[in-house]
């Protein structure tokens, strides 16, 4: 039996590969146990699998994975299973099966996995997948993806985040069902965690990014003002300089309205 302890978060992906290499070396009779210790990311990765596994994955485990809730350690056992089975598990955790949209949308709870995306190897692949899915994913998935992208604060994705947020907030204000509109606006406002990002989203919304030609200038401005109101209500202790910046943007928007 091989026991691995206290694994740093950024080495999880390499650790997973070492499992697979070990099993390929010693054959199907290998008995591998991973004790994750205090590594939050490792715990999160395996709790994610334990929580979201569907019938397909349950049939792959013999016996099922063991998650000890009595302690701070999660123990994952893979006794006497084939290399192919381990490969399925590793792909599910680290990105391979995410290429299949049915698995990606139905089995993986990205909202809980956003910290896991900080892993260098797995994170880059998943961010690419998230970026390409923004155009065709359903509404809830798009919001979750934007939260993940924002959490990563990836400079290469900044413009994508802004344009998508501008599009989503405009779509939100078009919703006729009040609870759904309120939910979506609140989710978007949570993502916009800085004054700088708020200003950029407002300016992008004003410019018509991601909108149809039927949206008037006044509608753009109304959306920006509503956005501002929601943002102020949800973020406490806003510095005075942030108010000043926002007001200047609003005045610029008014100055460009054709009456």
C-alpha positions in Angstrom: 0.0 0.0 0.0 1.2 3.5 -0.8 0.2 6.4 1.4 0.7 10.0 0.3 0.2 12.8 2.8 0.1 16.6 3.1 0.0 17.2 -0.6 0.4 20.9 -1.7 -2.5 22.1 -3.8 -0.5 22.8 -6.9 0.9 19.2 -7.0 -2.5 17.5 -7.0 -2.5 17.0 -10.8 1.0 15.4 -10.7 -0.1 13.3 -7.8 -3.0 11.9 -9.8 -0.8 11.1 -12.6 1.5 9.2 -10.2 -1.5 7.1 -9.1 -2.1 6.1 -12.6 1.6 5.4 -13.3 1.8 3.3 -10.2 -1.2 1.2 -11.1 0.1 0.7 -14.6 3.4 -0.5 -13.1 2.1 -2.9 -10.5 -1.0 -4.1 -12.3 -4.6 -4.4 -11.3 -3.9 -5.8 -7.8 -2.6 -2.5 -6.6 -4.1 -1.1 -3.4 -3.6 2.6 -3.3 -4.7 4.9 -0.5 -4.5 8.7 -0.6 -4.6 10.5 2.8 -5.0 14.2 1.9 -4.1 15.7 5.3 -4.8 19.4 5.5 -4.7 20.3 1.8 -8.0 22.2 1.2 -7.8 21.8 -2.5 -7.2 18.1 -2.4 -10.1 17.7 -0.1 -12.3 19.8 -2.3 -11.4 17.9 -5.4 -12.4 14.6 -3.9 -15.5 15.8 -2.1 -16.6 17.1 -5.5 -16.4 13.6 -7.0 -18.1 12.1 -4.0 -20.9 14.5 -4.0 -21.6 14.6 -7.7 -21.0 11.1 -8.9 -23.9 9.7 -10.9 -24.9 6.0 -11.4 -22.3 5.7 -14.2 -19.5 6.5 -11.8 -21.0 4.5 -8.9 -20.8 1.4 -11.0 -17.1 2.1 -11.5 -16.2 1.9 -7.8 -15.9 -1.4 -6.0 -16.2 -0.5 -3.2 -17.3 3.1 -3.4 -14.9 5.8 -2.3 -14.7 6.5 1.4 -15.0 10.0 2.7 -14.5 10.2 6.4 -16.6 13.1 7.8 -15.5 12.4 11.3 -12.1 13.9 10.7 -10.4 16.6 8.6 -9.0 14.0 6.3 -10.6 12.4 3.3 -9.3 9.0 2.5 -9.7 7.7 -1.0 -9.2 4.0 -1.6 -8.9 2.3 -5.0 -8.6 -1.4 -4.1 -8.2 -4.1 -6.8 -9.7 -2.1 -9.6 -8.5 -1.9 -13.2 -6.3 0.8 -14.7 -9.2 1.9 -16.9 -11.3 2.5 -13.9 -8.7 4.7 -12.3 -8.3 6.6 -15.6 -12.0 7.3 -15.6 -11.8 8.7 -12.1 -8.7 10.9 -12.9 -10.3 12.2 -16.1 -13.4 13.1 -14.2 -11.5 15.0 -11.6 -8.9 16.6 -13.7 -10.5 17.5 -17.0 -10.6 14.7 -19.5 -14.3 13.8 -19.4 -15.2 17.5 -19.2 -15.0 17.5 -23.0 -18.3 15.7 -23.0 -20.9 18.4 -22.5 -23.4 16.0 -20.8 -20.9 15.2 -18.1 -19.7 18.8 -17.9 -23.2 20.3 -17.4 -24.9 17.6 -15.4 -22.3 16.0 -13.2 -19.8 18.7 -12.3 -20.8 21.4 -9.8 -18.5 24.2 -10.9 -19.8 26.6 -8.3 -18.3 24.5 -5.6 -15.2 23.7 -7.6 -14.0 27.2 -8.4 -11.1 27.0 -5.9 -10.0 23.7 -7.6 -9.5 25.7 -10.8 -6.5 27.4 -9.2 -4.5 24.3 -10.0 -2.1 25.2 -12.8 -2.5 22.1 -15.0 -6.2 21.4 -14.6 -7.2 25.1 -14.3 -5.9 26.1 -17.8 -7.8 23.3 -19.5 -11.0 24.0 -17.7 -10.8 27.8 -18.2 -10.5 27.2 -22.0 -13.5 25.0 -21.9 -15.5 27.5 -19.9 -14.5 30.3 -22.3 -15.8 28.4 -25.3 -19.0 27.4 -23.5 -20.1 30.9 -22.7 -21.9 31.3 -26.0 -24.1 28.2 -25.8 -24.4 27.2 -22.1 -27.6 27.8 -20.3 -28.1 30.9 -18.1 -27.2 29.4 -14.8 -24.1 27.8 -16.2 -23.0 31.0 -17.8 -23.3 32.9 -14.5 -21.2 30.3 -12.7 -18.6 30.3 -15.4 -18.3 34.1 -15.1 -17.8 33.7 -11.4 -15.0 31.3 -12.0 -13.3 33.4 -14.6 -13.5 36.5 -12.3 -12.1 34.5 -9.4 -9.1 33.5 -11.5 -8.5 37.2 -12.4 -6.9 36.0 -15.6 -5.8 39.1 -17.6 -6.4 37.3 -20.9 -10.0 36.9 -20.0 -10.7 40.4 -18.7 -12.4 41.7 -21.9 -14.3 38.5 -22.2 -15.6 38.8 -18.7 -16.6 42.4 -19.2 -18.5 41.9 -22.5 -20.3 38.8 -21.1 -21.3 40.6 -18.0 -22.6 43.5 -20.1 -24.6 41.1 -22.2 -25.9 39.2 -19.2 -27.0 42.3 -17.3 -28.9 43.6 -20.4 -30.6 40.2 -20.8 -31.5 40.3 -17.1 -33.2 43.6 -17.3 -35.3 42.3 -20.2 -36.7 39.5 -18.1 -40.4 39.9 -17.3 -40.5 37.5 -14.3 -39.5 39.5 -11.3 -38.0 36.7 -9.1 -35.8 35.4 -12.0 -34.7 39.0 -12.9 -33.8 39.8 -9.4 -31.9 36.5 -9.0 -29.9 37.0 -12.1 -29.0 40.7 -11.3 -27.9 39.7 -7.9 -25.7 37.0 -9.2 -24.0 39.3 -11.7 -23.5 42.1 -9.1 -21.7 39.6 -6.9 -19.2 38.9 -9.7 -18.6 42.7 -10.2 -16.5 43.0 -7.0 -14.6 46.3 -7.8 -15.5 49.7 -8.9 -13.2 49.5 -11.9 -15.0 46.4 -13.2 -18.4 48.0 -12.6 -17.4 51.1 -14.6 -16.1 48.9 -17.5 -19.2 46.8 -17.5 -21.4 49.9 -17.5 -19.4 51.5 -20.4 -19.6 48.2 -22.3 -23.3 47.9 -21.8 -23.7 51.5 -23.0 -21.7 50.8 -26.1 -24.2 48.1 -27.1 -21.8 45.2 -26.7 -23.7 41.9 -27.0 -27.1 43.6 -27.6 -29.5 43.8 -30.5 -30.1 46.9 -32.5 -33.6 47.4 -31.0 -32.2 48.6 -27.7 -32.3 52.4 -27.4 -29.8 54.7 -25.8 -32.2 55.4 -23.0 -32.5 51.7 -22.4 -28.8 51.4 -22.2 -28.7 54.2 -19.7 -31.5 52.8 -17.6 -29.7 49.5 -17.4 -26.5 51.1 -16.3 -28.3 53.1 -13.6 -30.2 50.0 -12.4 -26.9 48.2 -12.3 -25.3 50.9 -10.3 -28.2 50.8 -7.8 -28.0 47.1 -7.3 -24.2 47.3 -6.9 -24.3 50.0 -4.2 -26.9 48.0 -2.3 -24.9 44.8 -2.3 -21.4 46.3 -1.5 -20.9 47.9 1.9 -18.3 50.6 2.7 -17.8 51.9 -0.8 -15.0 54.5 -0.8 -15.9 58.0 -1.7 -13.5 58.0 -4.7 -15.4 55.1 -6.1 -18.7 57.0 -6.0 -16.9 59.9 -7.7 -15.6 57.6 -10.5 -19.1 56.1 -11.0 -20.8 59.5 -11.1 -18.3 60.7 -13.7 -19.1 57.7 -15.9 -22.8 58.3 -15.5 -22.4 62.0 -16.5 -20.5 60.9 -19.6 -23.3 58.5 -20.5 -25.9 61.3 -20.2 -23.7 63.6 -22.3 -23.9 61.1 -25.2 -27.7 60.7 -25.1 -29.4 62.0 -28.3 -32.6 63.6 -27.2 
